[in-house]
Amino acid sequence: MSSSFDILTTSITSLCILQRKPIRDNRGYFERLFCDKILQSVLAAKNIVQINHTLTARSGTVRGMHFQYPPNAEVKIVSCLRGKVFDVAVDIRRDSPTFLQWHSEILTAENHKSFVVPEGFAHGFQALTDDCEMLYFHTTAYCPEAEGALNTQDPKLGIQWPLPITEQSTRDLTHSMLDDDFTGVVV
């Protein structure tokens, strides 16, 4: 069998898309979401240690922009199992030529894309439909003491959310705007 994925680059170094290749027949399809052997290059020699599943009930809801500080920085592979999301990663790597630039992808079950978010990026998404289910593969377990976040409305980021934001968690609403003291993270 040929590779289960095409690994597509983006305009931001290390940030990539996995284009999954389902095998179809009259029953439907078979699709591999993860293969350690094939994906070692995007995992930076790390292993998947945690898998999370989310449901976002209402269109317009935004979750994010979350990251973990080193030494708990993580690589995430994000897939949409149901619905449609506008998925965003922001480069927060200190001294990166694309520092604070963002890249977005539309993820759906039908387009068979996964977003690979490397260490040194903040991540979030907006649900474009009701009842969006997301699956996250992580190389580091969640550590509350290492959590960091950016404000989704920060003008320094300029993220262009496609829908008006209808809901956010209280925690996400209270993240500070960036100031000149934020110089990014070292990964």
N, C-alpha and C positions, 0 to 999 in steps of 0.2 A: 504494500500500500504506500502511496506517496505521502509526503508530509501532511499532517493534519492541520497545519497552519501555514499561512504566509505571514511573515513578520514585516510590517510596513513602517517606514520611518516617518517622522513628522519634521517640522521646521525647527524643533527644539531637540538638541542632542540628548540621547538616551530615552526620550519619550517615544513610545511606539504603540502600534495597533496590531493586534493579532486578528487576522482574517481567518476565521475558522472555515473548514471545508467539510460540510456535511456530506455523507454518503446517502443518497436517496434511492428508494425503490417504491413499489406500490404500497408498502406499509407506512411509509413516512420517511424518516431519516435517522441516522446514527451520527452523533457529533461528539468529538473529543473536546472537552473544555480545558484539560490540562494534561501535559506530558512532561515530566521532569527532564527526560533525556533531550527532547526537542527544544525545551524552553530554558535550558541552563544559561544560554547567552543573555537572555533578558532578565534572569533572576540574579545575576551577578554572583554566581556560585553559592547562593543561599537556598534554603529549603523552605517549602510551604509548611507553616506551623499552625496556622489558624484559618478557618473558613467561616465567613459570616454571611447571613442571608437577611435581607431587609425587604419590607413592604412599605411603600409610600402610597397612602390611600388617595391623596388629592392632587390633581394636576395643578401646577404652579408652585408646589412646595419645593423649597431648596434645603438641601443638607450640605453642610460644609462651611468653610474650606479647611479641612483637618490635615494634620501631619503629626509625626512623632519626632522629637529631637533625638539626635545621636546620644548614646549608643543604641537607642531603640528605634532608629529610623528603619523604615520598611519599604519593600517593594510590594505593590498591590497589583493584582490582575482583576479587573472589574468587568463583569458581564451583566447584561440585562436579560432576564428570563421571561419577563412579561411586561408589556407596555412600551413606552418610549421615553428616553431620557436625554437631556443635554448634559454631557459629562465633561468636566473641566479639570485640568491640572495646571497649577501655577508653579513656575520655576522659582524656588527660593534658595538655590545654591549660591553661597557667597562666591563672588568673583566670576560667576557664570556670565558669558556674553549675552544670555537671554534672561538675566535676573529680572523677576517680577513680570515676565511675559507669560501669557496663558495660551493654551491650546484646548479646543473643544472637539468633541465627537458626538454624533448622535448614535446612541446604542439602542438596539431593539433585538428581540428574539429573531426577527426575520432577516436582519442584515448580518447576523453571525459574526459580529465584531466584539472583541474584548480590548479594553484599554489597559496598557501596562504603565503604571505610575511608579517611577523609580524613587529611590531615596532622594530626599532634597526637593520634593514637590509637595505642595498642598493640593488636596483633592476635594471635590464636591460635585453635586449634580442638581439639576432641576427636573422634576417629573413633568413630562409634556402630556401625559395621559393619566387617568386615574388608575390606581392599583398597579403601580410599577414594582416589580420584584427584581432585586439585584443580588448577585452573588459575588463575594469578594474573597480572593485567595491572598493571604498575608504571609510575609516571610518573618515577621516578628509578632509575638502576642501583644495585644493591647496593654499598654502601661499608662494608667491615668496620670502618673507623675511626669511622664515624658510628653504628654499631649500638648500640642500647640495648634493655633488656628488663626486664620485671617478672616476679616469681616467681608462677607459676600458683597457688600455694597461699597467697599473701599474705592474711592475715586483713583487712587494710585494704581489699582489693578485694572479698573475699567472693564470688568467683565460685563458683557452684553447679554444678559439673561433674555431668552426669547419671549417669555411670558411675564406678566406682572407677578411678583412674588406674593403668593397668597398665604403661605405658612412657613415658619421657621421655629426651631426649638428656642426656648428662652436662652439657653446657653449660647447658641449660634448668634442670636440677636445682640448679645452683650460683648462680643469680641471687639477689641479696640481697633481703631483705624491705625494704619502704619504711620510711624513717624520717622524722622531722619536717623534715629538710633537703631532701627532694624537693618542689620547688614546681612541677614540671611543665615543659613546654617552651613556648617562644614560637614561634608559627608565623605 
